[in-house]
Amino acid sequence: MAEIKLDCPHCGQHLEGDEELCGQTIKCPSCNGEIIIPAKAAPPPAAKVARITTSAPPMAAAPSSDEEHQVFELKPTAKAFLGEIIFGILLIPVFLIGLILLLNVWYKVVSLKYRLTTQRLFVQKGLIAKHLEELELFRVKDVTVKQGILQRLLGFGTIIVLSTDDSNPQVLLIGINKPVDVKETIRNSFRAARKREGVKMAEFIPS
């Protein structure tokens, strides 16, 4: 066991004792004076050492170019059925016929939905019993816009999508507002899809 050494503050007598006496009060065996043994000093705290690691922090995964994202979702404009709307209004006195015409226009507008993603073009038809057609964009070979004079004045038209898909060689998007802008969006999307799939223009030339 470790020992402590000190001199009596009263008589100067040199004293030795066990370390267990630290922090206690004793009497000097020579002069009988009280001596307070200093408490044992606490050891200095160990220095903290930072560990160095060579591994890099985890990085967030970059979004994959193969992920499918929606580009737009459209419905036909009621202006595309303007003739039927006018006839329906004119035939309202003949209640049944006028109502049927107007309901038919409403059904066409709400039951058709066109959706474009970065990979596919969807045409959904129907309300309760729905029919869904889809076309892979890399199969599209051309997109055109069809507009009559009245359609130009009213700002809508039909977009014709031509493809090499045997089941969907031609897809029609009718009653589209700003058809030229929509056509350019489809064009940019199918060109990007071709590039992503590595499809060359020559592969679309019919034999």
C-alpha positions in Angstrom: 0.0 0.0 0.0 1.3 3.5 -0.8 2.5 5.7 2.0 2.3 9.4 2.7 5.0 11.6 4.2 4.5 15.0 5.9 5.9 17.2 8.7 3.8 18.2 11.7 2.8 21.9 11.4 3.1 22.3 15.2 6.4 20.7 16.1 8.0 19.8 12.8 8.1 16.1 13.5 8.5 14.1 10.3 5.6 11.6 10.0 4.8 8.7 7.7 1.6 6.8 7.3 -0.7 4.8 5.0 -2.4 6.5 2.2 -5.8 5.5 3.8 -5.3 8.4 6.2 -5.8 11.0 3.5 -8.6 13.4 4.3 -8.6 12.5 8.0 -7.6 14.4 11.2 -4.9 12.7 13.4 -2.9 13.7 16.4 0.9 14.1 16.2 2.5 11.4 18.3 5.2 13.9 19.4 3.3 17.0 20.4 -0.2 15.7 20.4 -1.3 18.5 18.0 -4.1 17.9 15.5 -3.0 17.4 12.0 -5.4 17.4 9.0 -4.1 15.0 6.3 -4.8 16.5 2.9 -7.2 14.6 0.7 -5.7 12.5 -2.1 -5.5 14.5 -5.2 -7.8 13.2 -8.0 -5.9 12.0 -11.1 -6.1 14.3 -14.1 -8.8 13.3 -16.6 -7.6 11.2 -19.5 -7.2 13.1 -22.7 -9.9 12.4 -25.3 -8.5 11.3 -28.6 -10.6 11.7 -31.7 -10.5 8.6 -33.9 -9.8 9.2 -37.6 -11.7 7.1 -40.1 -10.9 6.9 -43.7 -14.4 5.9 -44.8 -16.4 8.6 -46.5 -19.8 9.6 -45.1 -22.8 7.8 -46.8 -24.1 9.8 -49.8 -27.7 10.0 -50.8 -28.4 7.9 -53.8 -28.8 9.9 -57.0 -32.3 9.6 -58.6 -32.2 7.0 -61.4 -32.9 8.1 -64.9 -34.9 4.8 -65.3 -37.5 6.0 -62.8 -40.9 6.9 -64.4 -42.3 10.3 -63.7 -45.5 11.9 -64.9 -45.2 14.7 -67.4 -48.8 15.7 -67.8 -52.4 14.6 -67.5 -55.1 16.0 -69.8 -58.8 15.8 -70.6 -60.5 16.8 -73.8 -61.9 20.3 -73.8 -65.7 20.7 -74.1 -65.0 23.1 -77.1 -64.2 20.0 -79.1 -67.9 19.1 -79.0 -69.2 22.5 -79.6 -71.6 21.4 -82.4 -73.2 18.8 -80.2 -73.5 21.3 -77.3 -75.3 23.8 -79.6 -77.7 21.2 -81.0 -78.4 19.9 -77.4 -79.3 23.5 -76.3 -81.5 24.1 -79.3 -83.3 20.8 -78.8 -83.9 21.4 -75.1 -87.6 22.0 -75.8 -87.6 18.4 -77.1 -86.4 17.5 -73.6 -85.2 13.9 -74.1 -83.1 14.5 -77.3 -81.5 17.7 -76.0 -80.6 16.1 -72.7 -79.2 13.0 -74.4 -76.9 15.2 -76.6 -75.6 17.2 -73.6 -75.1 14.2 -71.5 -73.1 12.5 -74.3 -70.8 15.6 -74.4 -70.3 15.4 -70.7 -69.5 11.7 -70.8 -66.9 12.2 -73.6 -65.2 15.0 -71.6 -65.0 13.1 -68.2 -64.5 9.6 -69.5 -61.4 10.4 -71.6 -58.0 10.9 -69.9 -54.6 11.3 -71.5 -51.5 10.8 -69.4 -47.9 11.2 -70.4 -44.9 9.9 -68.4 -41.2 9.8 -69.1 -41.7 6.3 -70.5 -45.3 5.8 -71.7 -48.4 7.5 -73.1 -51.7 6.3 -71.6 -55.2 6.7 -73.0 -57.9 5.9 -70.5 -61.6 5.5 -71.6 -64.7 5.0 -69.6 -66.0 5.8 -66.1 -67.1 2.5 -64.6 -65.8 0.0 -67.0 -62.4 1.5 -67.9 -60.3 0.7 -70.9 -56.6 1.6 -70.7 -54.3 1.8 -73.7 -50.6 2.4 -73.3 -47.7 3.1 -75.7 -44.0 2.9 -75.0 -42.5 6.2 -76.0 -39.4 4.7 -77.5 -41.8 3.2 -80.2 -43.2 6.6 -81.2 -41.9 7.6 -84.7 -43.9 10.9 -85.3 -46.3 13.3 -83.7 -48.6 15.7 -85.7 -51.4 18.2 -85.0 -54.7 18.3 -86.9 -56.6 21.6 -86.7 -59.4 23.0 -88.7 -60.1 26.8 -89.1 -62.6 26.8 -86.2 -60.3 24.7 -84.0 -57.5 27.2 -84.6 -59.7 30.1 -83.6 -60.8 28.3 -80.5 -57.3 27.1 -79.6 -57.7 23.3 -79.6 -57.0 20.4 -81.9 -56.3 16.7 -82.3 -52.8 15.2 -81.7 -51.9 12.2 -83.8 -49.2 9.9 -82.4 -47.8 7.4 -84.9 -45.8 4.4 -83.6 -44.2 1.1 -84.6 -46.4 -0.7 -82.1 -48.6 -3.2 -84.0 -51.4 -3.0 -81.4 -51.3 0.9 -81.3 -50.0 2.1 -84.6 -52.0 5.4 -84.2 -53.1 7.1 -81.0 -55.5 10.0 -81.2 -55.7 12.7 -78.5 -58.8 14.7 -79.3 -59.9 18.1 -78.0 -56.5 19.1 -76.7 -56.0 22.8 -75.7 -52.8 24.4 -77.0 -52.1 21.3 -79.2 -48.9 22.6 -80.6 -47.3 23.0 -77.1 -48.6 19.5 -76.1 -47.2 18.0 -79.3 -43.7 19.5 -78.6 -43.8 18.1 -75.1 -44.6 14.6 -76.4 -41.9 15.0 -79.1 -39.3 15.9 -76.5 -40.4 13.0 -74.3 -40.2 10.3 -77.0 -36.9 11.6 -78.3 -35.5 11.3 -74.7 -37.0 7.8 -74.4 -35.3 6.7 -77.6 -32.0 8.0 -76.5 -32.4 6.3 -73.1 -33.3 3.0 -74.8 -30.5 3.3 -77.4 -33.0 3.2 -80.3 -31.8 4.8 -83.5 -33.9 6.6 -86.1 -33.0 4.1 -88.8 -34.8 1.3 -86.8 -38.1 3.1 -87.5 -37.7 3.1 -91.3 -40.3 0.5 -92.7 -38.9 -2.2 -95.0 
